[in-house]
Amino acid sequence: MKKLSFALSGMAVTLLMAACSNSMNTTGGNHKLEGTSWKLTSLSSITGDLPKTPKEVTLQLDTGRVYGSGGCNRYFGSYSLNGSSLKFNGVASTKMFCQGAMEVEDGLMQSINNTDGYFIQGKWLSLLKGADTLAKFEASRTIPK
């Protein structure tokens, strides 16, 4: 009986450790559109690797508000969701000039303005226009509430 009790205790500890390690995984798994900080990885308007920008290019959505960094300027606006339909509204940004970053920033703003849907697979977010991917992001962290 002691052997069975010891074996069951060992299994319980193993399961508990596995559950805790999965709940702390910040780079894998399924992420939600809202409440996640998304890092830009590609734009359909730029072939190959994205040029370096002074700041990380990000996208964050939270209860109807969108904001982030275009690599040089901060941007902000609103959005509406209906199922997998996503539409950005009134997106504006600061207007600084950063050598080498404007191609990325202009491409991001064009993608945001043309978005009509989105798709999330694991840690990847795609902004869509119909079936075409305009921009792709990787989840970088969950935003605490």
C-alpha positions, 0 to 999 in steps of 0.5 A: 500500500505504501508503494501505491501511495508513493507512486500516486504522490509522485504522479501528482507532483509531476502533473502539478509541475507540468501544469505550472510550466505550461501556464508560465509559457509566454511565447507559445500557445494561443494568444488573444487579439486583445491584451497582447503586445504584438511585434511586427515580423513582416509586411507585404509591402516589403520584400525580405527582412524588415529594415532596422528601426530605432524602436520595436514596431508594435501593435496593441489592442485593448477594449476598442483602442489601438496603439503602438510604435511604428518604429519611429512614431507612436500611433493610436486610434480605435478599432471594431471587432465582429467575429474575425472581422477587424476594422481600424478607425481614426488611426493617427500618429506623431510626425517625427522623421527617422532615417531608414524607419519610414518605409516600415512605418508607412507600410504598417500604417497602410496595412492598418488602414486596409485591414478588414480581418485577422487570423491568429495561429499560436503566437502569430497574428496576421492582419488581412485584406480579404485572403491576403496577409498585409502584416504579420506579428509575433506575440511578445508578451501579455499586457497585465490588466 
